């Protein structure tokens, strides 16, 4: 009973507006995909924010590609690094 009351209260409480700037193509593509799922953009945003609020997490994994830095090294250093990498791979494969 309390749960239903809380749900009804939250549905009837004052709402607020969220404005987000994004590229038109992104909005159009997302709207099209959501429409195929039977959703509109505002409903999808509400679903997302509700999930974040309830779980206190982003509902999908967030990852970034590691930043690779290219360093110039002489041939002798490169050969030593290659031997270390080869040795490391052998050690890892035994674990």
Steps between C-alpha positions, in 0.01 A plus 500: 500500500777746586678414178189578293447826688861603442468419131181704468651791694810506284290487184286796611783710643626806316712427196795687358642554153837369385660659197785322325699621201597228257559463128181483295614177331547333839154608614340386174679163498418436866137602451472265203650207692283569804188526285569147374499393867174680564659784698540870452811697600359654822383158624841345426676779691262452795568123495875562497494755782268281708743209465796720599311637801394154621829315443739795544688367195515564127294210356766392250878457510711808433843443353757704318772385268841523665712786382798362313812706501757429233856542617798489273763253626825373357528146364680359806231631735224362276664156499523502881135604527396224259686240711329628815158484331566145380609394849195669652265314263658167594459579871135605452417184301625278787268665755 
